[in-house]
Amino acid sequence: GGAAAALAAGIYVLWGPISGRKRRRRGLVPGLLNLGNTCFMNSLLQGLSSCPSFIRWLEEFTAQYRTEQEQPQQQPQHLSVTLLQLLRALSCQEVPEDDVLDASCLLEVLRMNRWQISSFEEQDAHELFHVLTSSLEDERDRQPRVTHLFDVHSLEQPEIIQKQISCRTRGCLPPVSNHWKSQHPFHGRLTSNMVCKHCEHQSPVRFDTFDSLSLSIPAAVWGRPMTLDHCLHHFISSESVKDVVCDNCTKIQAQGILNGQNIENQRTTFVKQLKLGKLPQCLCIHLQRLSWSNQGTPLKRHEHVQFNEFLVMDIYKYRVPGPKSCQEQLSQKNPEEATPGIKDGRAGKPSDAEQPAGTKPLFMNGASSSSSSSPSFLMSPGTFPLAAFPECRAPLYLYRLMAVVVHHGDMHSGHFVTFRRAPGARGSQWLWISDESVRRASLHEVLAASAYLLFYERVHGRGQPQS
């Protein structure tokens, strides 16, 4: 009896009261304490922690702060360091003491960066995502453009030493390490080009940056089965811009006029096309569910947008004009002869007779290839799964679903939850997380969710570029 009492006392001293301590089940991740309407932050942190590329980038980015930690003076609290500590704990890379973590430290750092985020007001997870990415970019831009003289770790790198030697000969300072130069994995670029309808002259391509793709739900397909392809095609759909000065048409007109007479600028109609110039390693897709009634009041659209575990982005990628690709050649043929399942401008699932032997349409963005009833595709033949055509090369821009953030409620109040992959070797296992509550989920449950934010990570196959 005395030995049992001593053992119980030892357990209490080491681990605390057994009744008050929860043991996390194997395969689950820690939950996050709700500090008062902070489900928007908790759901976003769970989604970001499921993206290994983003965590690796934070590790490389914060490596420059290790020398600062050794200095005695008080150092400012960095957003990247705080975010990394939280994401590592949520991805089980660091074993936390508790099964429920407190993320109030992140709010404190954001307030230090002049972001006024109240933990007792309704907030939006997508807006917080923009706050985090823009704050990380500001933190990177505040870093010196040359290597600090006390940064011994960077100065001892062979490539830095070589650059120092070359810089000394030119009388310049050594450059800063690549950790400060690299963009975060969600950084991408959009391209916008305009083509004259009259002379087919193309204006210079313009670029713009993005950290997430905000896709609206097309009104043309409201009340009908919708896929992620519908939203992506609507995002890059071309539009006509009237009354635009065309320099090429003006030049052609001037060549036919003699005696140097002044001519007016020729105004024509241009076709504006938006595409993705640089696809990021981690792709965040925001499905805009805000709509407006005839009376001008905000409404939330609850339609389910079908999405898949794998996402092919090749057809949305901007390519420099050159030899026509296999997809373009197929789209120029007779749709009924070139593309199986295309009838009356719609693409459906091909029959067994039409399907090439040994192939399986694995990559249909937002439509299940195993479904018996094919959803209506109001798109071009390019949306049909690439794997259905053996003569086409494998997709270069293939993404795998990592997390889904769902919003329950209306425009004025609600709750955010997250579906995410379990970390580690159990990457095929999915979890459902609502603040402190964590349970296992199936892929079928994930794909049936009404997504608000989708987090994808690029899958690199053999021979595919990493950049």
N, C-alpha and C positions, 0 to 999 in steps of 0.2 A: 504493500500500500504506500509506504514512504517513497519507494522508487518510482511508482506511477505518479505520485504527486510532484516529485522533483522533475520528472519528464514533462508533465503538463506545464509546470512553471517555466521550464526552459523554452518550450514552444511558444508560450505567451510572450516571453521577453523578446524572442527573436522575431516572431511573426505577428504579434498582436492578437487580439481576440479572434478566434476562428470564425465566430458567427458574423463578425463585421468585415471579413475579408473574402472577396469573391475570387475564385480561381478561374482564369480565362480558359475556355475549352480549346483544345488543340485545333489549329486551323483558322481560328478567329483572330480578329485584330482588336485593339483597344477602341472603346467608344470615346466620345467627347462630351464633356459636361455642358449642358445648356445654361448659359449665364443670364438668360432672359432674352428670348427671341434671337438667339445666336445660331439657330439651325442653318441659316444661310452660310455662315462661316464654317460650321462643322461639316456640312455636306460638301462644300468646295474643298476643304482640306482632305477629306477622305478620297475625293476624286483625284486630286493632285498626287496624293501618296501612292496611287496605283500606277503612276507613270514613271518607270525606272529611269528613263532618259532625263527627265526633269530633275530627279534626285541626284543623278551623277553630275549634271551640270552645276547644281548648287554645291556639290562637294568640291568640284574643281574651282568654282568661283570663290568659295570661302577659304580656299587653301592659303590665300595671301594674308589672311587675318591671323594665322597661327603665330607669326612673329609678334603681332601686337599683343596677344594674350600673355606673352612672357614679360612684357614691360609692366612696371609697377603702377604707372599712372592709370587713372580711370579712362577706359576707352568707351566711345559711344556704342550703343547697342545697335547692331546692324540687322536689317530686315532679313537678309539672306541667311544669316546664322540662326536666327530665331525660327525661320521657316524650315530650314534644314533639320533642326532638332525635332520639330513637330512631325515632319514627314518621315523621318527615319524611325521615330517611335511608332507611327501609325502603320508603317510598312514592316514592322517587327525587325528592323535592322538593329535597333537598340531595345533591349528588354526593359520596359518601364516597371516602376514599382507598383503602380496601380493599374487596374483594368479600365478605368475611366480617367482620361487626361483632361487637363485644364488648359485651354488655348487662349486665356486672357492675355498672356504675354504678347501674342500677335497683335491684339488690339492696342496694347500700350505702345508697341513699336510704331504702328501706323499713326497713332496720335502724335508721336514724336516727329513723324514725318509730315505733320500738318494735315493729316486726314482725320476729319471729325466724324467718327463712326460710333454711334450710340448703340450700346448692347441691349437697350430696352425699346427699340423701335424696329418696325418692319423694314428689312433690307433685302437686297436682291443679290443672289449668288453670282450672277454674271457681272454685275457692276463691281463686286469685290474682286473678281478675277482680273478686270481691267486695272483696278487699283494696285493689285499685287504686281502685275507685269510692268506697269508704268513705273512703279516705285523701284523695282529691280533695275530697270533701265536707267533711272535717275541715279541710283547707287553706283552703277557701273560708270556712268558719265562723270561722276564726281571723283573718280580715281585718277591719280596722276598718269600722265601720258609717257612718263619715263620711269625706269626702275628706281625705287628708293635705295639710297646708299646703305641703309641698315637692313635691307631685305636680302640677307645672306643666302637664303635658300634659292631665290631666283637668280642672284648674281653668280651662283656656282653652277648653274645649268650650262652644259656645253654650248647649246645654241645661243644663249645669252652672252657667253664669253666671246664667241666668234663675232657676234654683232657689236660687242664692245670694242673689239680690236678694229673692226671696219669703221666704227663711228669715231674712234679717236683719230684715225688718219684723216677724217673729214672734219674733225672739230665739233662733233655733235654729241648729244647725250644718248646713252643706250635706250632702246625702246622698252616699253612695258611688256610684260609677259602676255601670252595669248589668252590667259584666263580673263583679263579685263576686256579683251577685244571681242570675245565670242558672244553672239546673241543667244538669248534663251531659246530653248527648243520649240516654243510656241510661235516664234517669230517667222512670218511669211511675207510674201510680196504679191500684190495684185498687179496685173497689167491691164491697161486700157488703150485700145487702138481704135482709130476712126478711119473708115474707108469711104471715099467719094463714090456715090452711086453712078455718077456720070462717066468719069474717067478711070475709076477704080484705083485712084491714087491713095496711098496709105500714109497717114500722118505719122510722125515719130511716136513710138510706143512710150506711154507714161507709166510710171511705177508708183505704187503706194504700199505702205506696210500694213500688216494686220497681225493681231495675236489670237483672234478667234473669227470664225466665219458666222456672221449673223444672217440666218436664212429665214425669210418670211414664208408663210404657208400660202401658196397661190390660191387666190379666190376662185380660179377656174375649176379647181378640184375639190372645193368644199362639199362635204356630204358624200364624197366618193372615196374609195380606197386610195390612200396617199403613200408615197414612198419617199425616202430620202433623195432619190434621183429627181423627183418632181421639184423639190426645194432647191437642189443644186443647179438644175437646168434653168429654173426661174431666176436664180441668182446671176448666172452668166448670160442670160438671154439677151440678144441684141435688140437695140432700139434705134429708131430713126431720129436724127437731129436735123431739123430744117434750117434753111437760111444761114449756112456756114460758108465762109469765104474759102474757096479752093484755090491755092496758089498754082496748082498744076493746070487747072482749067483756065485761069487767068493768063498763064504763060502761053498756053496753046492759042488762046484768043489773040494775044499780042503778036504772035508769029504771023498771023494772017492779015495784019494791018500794017500798011506802009506809012512812010513819012513821019514815023515816030509819034503818031497821034496817041493822045492819052485815052486809056480805056478804063472802064469801071471794073472793080473787082467782081469776079464771077462767083455768085453765091449758089450753092447747090445743096442737096440733101446728103448727109453722111450717115453711115451705119456705125454705131458705137458698139463695141464688143468688149466685155469684161471677162478675163480669165485669170488663172492662177500662175503667176510667173515663177514663184519659188514656193514649193510646198514644204512645210515645217516637218521636223521629226515627230513632234507631238501636235496633233490636230484637235483643236477645240471647236465644236460646232454648236452654235446657239440657235435654237429654234424659237423664233419670235412668236409668241402666243398672244401678243397684245393686238386687239382689234378695237374698232370704234363703231358705235351704233349710229343710226341716223340722227339721233338727238345729240351726238357728240360725246357720249359717255364711254369710258374705257370698258372693254369687255375682254375676257380671256377665252381663247379658243381651246377646246378640250379634245380636238380631233387627234386620233392616234396616227402618228407618222411611222410607217414601217421602216425599220433599219435592220442591218445584219451584223453578225459578228465580224465580218470582213468587209472592207470598203475599198473599191478600186477608184482611183482619182486620175487615171491617165487621160480620160477624155476631157477633163476640165483643165488640164495643164496647157499653158501657152507654149507653142513651139515656133521657132523661127521658120518662116516660109521656105520650103524646100521640096524635095521629093515627097510625093503623097504617101501617106502611111496606109497600112492595110485597112484600117477602119474607114479612112476617107474613100478608098477605092470601093469598099463594100457599100458605103452609103450612096455612092454615085450610080451603082447598078440598080436594076429593077428590084425594089424591096422584096417582092414576092418570090423572086428567083434567087437573090443573093443572101437574104437573111431569113432563116427559118422562123416561122411564127409571126411574120409581119403581114398584117392584113388590114386594109383600110387605114393605113397610117398608124396602126397600133401594134405593139410587140407583145406577144404572149409566149407561153411555154411551148417549145417545139414538140411535135409528136415523136414517138420512138422511131418512126420511119425517117423523119427529117433530121433527127439528132445524129451527128457523126458517131461512128462506132468508137467506143472506148473513151468518149468524152462526157463530161458532166458539168452543167452550168453552175460552178461553185460561186461565181462572183456576180451576183445580181444585187445591186445596192438597194436594200430595203425590201426585197421580195424573196420569200423563201423558195428555193429551187425545188424543195420536196413537196411544196403545197400542191394539192390537186386542182385548186381553182386559181388560175393566174390572175393577178391584179391588173387593172387597166393601166397600160403604159402609154402616156400621151407624148412620147418623146421620139427622138430620132433613132435610127437603127443603132447608133453608137452606144446606146444604153444597154444593149443586149450583152450578156456575160461574155467576156473575152474568151473564157475557156471553151465556149461552144464552137470556136473556130480554130482548129489546130494550125491553120496556116498563119495565124497571128501570133506574134511573140507574147511571152508571158508578161503580165503587168509589172511595170517598174515601180509604180506608186501604189503599193498595197498596204493597207492599214488594218490593224486589229483593235477591236473594241476593248477598252480598259475599264471604263467607268461610265455610269449614266446617273445624272442628277435629275430628280423628279420633283415637281412642285404640286402639292395638293392644296386646293382652295381656289379663291378668286383673286381679282386684282388688288384687293385691299388687305387681305389676310390669308394666311395659309401656313404650310409647313413643308420644308425641304427634306428629302431623304435621298440616299445614295445607294446604287448598286455598284459594286466594284469587285475586281478580281482579288482572290486571296493571294497574298504575296508568297514568294518562294516556289517550291516544287509543286505546290497545289494551285498553280496558275489557272487550271481549268475549273477550279471551284469558285463560285460566285457567292458574294455576301450581300445581305441587305442591312443597311445601317441607318438608324434614326437616333441621332444624338448618342445617348448611352447604350441603346439597345442594338445588339449585333446578333444576327442569325444567318444561317446558310440559305442560299437561294439557288434556283435552277436557271439555266440559260433561257429556257422557255419563259420563265417569269420576267427575266430581264428584257427580252425582246418584246414582250407584251406591254411594257411600261410606256406611259405617256411622257416621253423624254423632253427635258428642257435644255440640258447640257449634255453633249456627247463628247467623251474623251477617247480619241484614237491614238495609237502609236504605230509608227511606220515599221513594217516588217521588211528586212533586207534579205533578199535571196542571194544565191550565188551569182557573182558577176554584176551585182547591182551596186551603184555608187552609194557611199555612206553619207555624202554631203547633200 
